[in-house]
Amino acid sequence: MLAILKKDLILLFSNKREILFMIFYIPFLVFTVESYDPKILYFTIVIFFTYFMSLSSFYHDVDGKGKYILNSLPITGKRIVIYKYISIFAYFIISIVFVGGYLWIINIVGLAAVDYFNIKMIFKAIPIVMLIISTVFPVYMFFEPRIARIVNIVFVVFIVGLMNLGYVGEKSLVKMVGILEGNSLVYLSIIVYVFSLMLSMVLYQKKDL
């Protein structure tokens, strides 16, 4: 599985478009979303970058590069699916390091006052990442990459809209959904993660038939 992770990282960091996106998206958020609390901004960026990197391997399937390398590895479809779900946490750690270093530079040179490491927000981000990725992965496991990408765009727009609603007043939609507070979110994320993993295994096998 380490071989697949290495393959995904090579493809990610060898793509100029994705590198430019990773470099310029953080300052874009920092300097355009000034009204956000620094810790919320850090929380949002970590989640987004984990999401972006977790799906990057699927993006490369569009041009065939990902599949070409993957087919050269001695690994079963079941292990591929398991790897995809475990890799979420590897990408989460990479995101913390990358985002933390980037925001630290922005903070140290005085461009903006931002949080570059917040342990509380990190723990809050883990179940959110699990929920979001677990919702999207089955789509990529079953549909062709181009179709899955369209579904992903619709999903991202929905999530962004939901997050914006979450900051509108005391009676916001997020505040009204009590199940998304405290330990309930952790339990929900674990349940959805396990269910999504099992569903993806079935969908991936049907896709290969």
C-alpha positions as CSV (number, residue, x, y, z in Angstrom):
1,M,0.0,0.0,0.0
2,L,3.0,2.3,0.6
3,A,3.8,1.8,-3.1
4,I,0.4,3.2,-4.1
5,L,0.7,6.1,-1.8
6,K,4.1,6.9,-3.3
7,K,2.6,6.6,-6.8
8,D,-0.2,9.1,-5.8
9,L,2.2,11.6,-4.3
10,I,4.5,11.4,-7.3
11,L,1.5,12.1,-9.6
12,L,0.3,14.9,-7.3
13,F,3.6,16.8,-7.1
14,S,4.5,16.3,-10.7
15,N,1.4,18.0,-11.9
16,K,2.2,21.8,-12.4
17,R,-1.5,22.7,-12.4
18,E,-2.1,21.1,-9.0
19,I,1.1,22.5,-7.5
20,L,0.1,26.0,-8.6
21,F,-3.3,25.4,-7.1
22,M,-1.8,24.3,-3.8
23,I,0.5,27.3,-3.7
24,F,-2.0,30.1,-4.5
25,Y,-5.2,28.8,-2.9
26,I,-4.2,29.3,0.7
27,P,-3.3,33.1,0.3
28,F,-6.5,33.4,-1.8
29,L,-8.5,32.3,1.2
30,V,-6.4,34.2,3.7
31,F,-6.8,37.5,2.0
32,T,-10.4,37.2,0.7
33,V,-12.1,35.7,3.7
34,E,-10.9,38.2,6.3
35,S,-14.1,38.0,8.4
36,Y,-13.4,34.4,9.4
37,D,-12.0,33.6,12.8
38,P,-8.3,32.5,12.4
39,K,-9.0,29.1,13.9
40,I,-12.0,28.6,11.6
41,L,-9.9,29.5,8.6
42,Y,-7.2,27.0,9.6
43,F,-9.9,24.4,10.2
44,T,-11.4,25.0,6.7
45,I,-8.1,25.0,4.9
46,V,-6.9,21.7,6.5
47,I,-10.2,20.0,5.6
48,F,-10.1,21.3,2.0
49,F,-6.5,20.2,1.4
50,T,-7.1,16.8,2.8
51,Y,-10.1,16.5,0.5
52,F,-8.2,17.8,-2.5
53,M,-5.2,15.4,-2.0
54,S,-7.5,12.4,-1.2
55,L,-9.3,12.8,-4.5
56,S,-6.1,13.7,-6.5
57,S,-5.5,10.1,-7.5
58,F,-9.0,9.8,-9.0
59,Y,-8.3,13.0,-11.0
60,H,-5.3,11.3,-12.7
61,D,-7.5,8.4,-13.7
62,V,-9.1,10.8,-16.3
63,D,-5.9,10.9,-18.3
64,G,-5.0,7.3,-17.6
65,K,-1.8,7.9,-15.7
66,G,-3.2,6.6,-12.4
67,K,-4.6,3.4,-13.8
68,Y,-1.4,2.7,-15.8
69,I,0.8,2.7,-12.7
70,L,-1.8,1.0,-10.5
71,N,-2.2,-1.9,-13.0
72,S,1.6,-2.5,-12.7
73,L,1.3,-3.1,-9.0
74,P,0.4,-6.6,-7.6
75,I,-2.6,-5.6,-5.6
76,T,-6.2,-6.7,-5.5
77,G,-9.3,-4.5,-6.0
78,K,-10.3,-5.0,-2.3
79,R,-6.9,-3.8,-1.1
80,I,-7.1,-0.8,-3.4
81,V,-10.4,0.3,-1.8
82,I,-9.0,-0.3,1.7
83,Y,-5.9,1.8,0.8
84,K,-8.0,4.7,-0.5
85,Y,-9.8,4.9,2.8
86,I,-6.7,4.5,5.0
87,S,-4.9,7.1,2.8
88,I,-7.3,9.7,4.1
89,F,-5.4,9.9,7.3
90,A,-2.0,10.0,5.6
91,Y,-3.2,12.9,3.5
92,F,-4.6,14.6,6.6
93,I,-1.2,14.5,8.3
94,I,0.5,15.8,5.1
95,S,-2.1,18.6,5.0
96,I,-1.4,19.6,8.6
97,V,2.3,19.9,7.8
98,F,1.9,21.7,4.5
99,V,-0.8,24.1,5.6
100,G,0.9,24.7,8.9
101,G,4.2,25.5,7.2
102,Y,2.6,27.8,4.7
103,L,0.5,29.7,7.2
104,W,3.5,30.0,9.5
105,I,5.4,31.7,6.7
106,I,2.5,34.1,6.1
107,N,2.3,34.8,9.8
108,I,6.1,35.3,10.4
109,V,6.6,37.7,7.5
110,G,3.6,39.7,8.7
111,L,1.3,39.3,5.7
112,A,-1.6,38.3,7.9
113,A,-2.3,37.1,11.5
114,V,-3.3,33.5,11.1
115,D,-3.4,30.3,13.1
116,Y,-0.8,27.8,11.7
117,F,-1.3,25.1,14.2
118,N,-4.4,24.5,16.3
119,I,-4.7,21.1,18.0
120,K,-8.4,21.7,18.9
121,M,-9.3,22.4,15.3
122,I,-7.3,19.4,14.1
123,F,-9.4,17.0,16.3
124,K,-12.6,18.8,15.1
125,A,-11.5,18.4,11.5
126,I,-10.9,14.6,11.6
127,P,-14.6,13.5,11.8
128,I,-15.6,16.2,9.2
129,V,-13.0,14.9,6.8
130,M,-14.1,11.3,7.4
131,L,-17.8,12.3,6.7
132,I,-17.1,14.3,3.5
133,I,-14.6,11.8,2.0
134,S,-16.8,8.8,2.9
135,T,-19.7,10.5,1.1
136,V,-17.7,11.1,-2.1
137,F,-15.5,8.0,-2.4
138,P,-18.3,5.6,-3.4
139,V,-19.1,7.8,-6.4
140,Y,-15.6,7.7,-7.6
141,M,-15.4,3.9,-7.0
142,F,-18.4,3.2,-9.2
143,F,-18.7,5.9,-11.9
144,E,-16.2,6.8,-14.6
145,P,-13.8,9.6,-13.5
146,R,-15.4,12.4,-15.6
147,I,-18.9,11.6,-14.4
148,A,-17.7,11.3,-10.8
149,R,-16.0,14.7,-11.2
150,I,-19.3,16.3,-12.1
151,V,-21.0,14.8,-9.1
152,N,-18.1,16.0,-7.0
153,I,-18.5,19.6,-8.2
154,V,-22.2,19.5,-7.3
155,F,-21.3,18.1,-3.8
156,V,-18.7,20.8,-3.2
157,V,-21.1,23.5,-4.1
158,F,-23.6,22.0,-1.7
159,I,-21.1,21.7,1.2
160,V,-19.9,25.3,0.7
161,G,-23.5,26.5,0.8
162,L,-24.2,24.5,3.9
163,M,-21.1,25.9,5.6
164,N,-22.1,29.5,4.8
165,L,-25.6,28.8,6.3
166,G,-23.8,27.6,9.4
167,Y,-22.5,31.1,10.1
168,V,-25.8,33.0,9.7
169,G,-27.2,33.8,13.1
170,E,-28.1,31.8,16.2
171,K,-30.8,29.8,14.3
172,S,-28.5,28.7,11.5
173,L,-29.0,25.3,9.9
174,V,-25.8,23.9,11.4
175,K,-26.7,25.0,15.0
176,M,-30.1,23.4,14.6
177,V,-28.6,20.0,13.7
178,G,-27.8,18.7,17.2
179,I,-26.4,15.4,16.0
180,L,-23.4,17.3,14.5
181,E,-22.3,18.5,18.0
182,G,-19.9,16.8,20.5
183,N,-19.2,13.1,20.5
184,S,-22.2,12.4,18.3
185,L,-20.2,13.7,15.3
186,V,-17.4,11.3,16.0
187,Y,-19.8,8.3,16.3
188,L,-21.6,9.4,13.1
189,S,-18.3,9.7,11.2
190,I,-17.1,6.3,12.2
191,I,-20.4,4.7,11.2
192,V,-20.5,6.5,7.8
193,Y,-16.8,5.7,7.2
194,V,-17.3,1.9,7.8
195,F,-20.5,1.8,5.8
196,S,-18.9,3.7,2.9
197,L,-15.9,1.4,2.9
198,M,-18.1,-1.7,2.6
199,L,-20.2,0.0,-0.1
200,S,-17.2,1.0,-2.1
201,M,-15.8,-2.5,-2.0
202,V,-19.1,-3.8,-3.6
203,L,-19.3,-0.9,-6.1
204,Y,-15.6,-1.3,-7.2
205,Q,-16.1,-5.0,-7.8
206,K,-19.2,-4.4,-9.9
207,K,-17.3,-1.7,-11.8
208,D,-14.6,-4.2,-12.8
209,L,-17.1,-6.8,-14.0
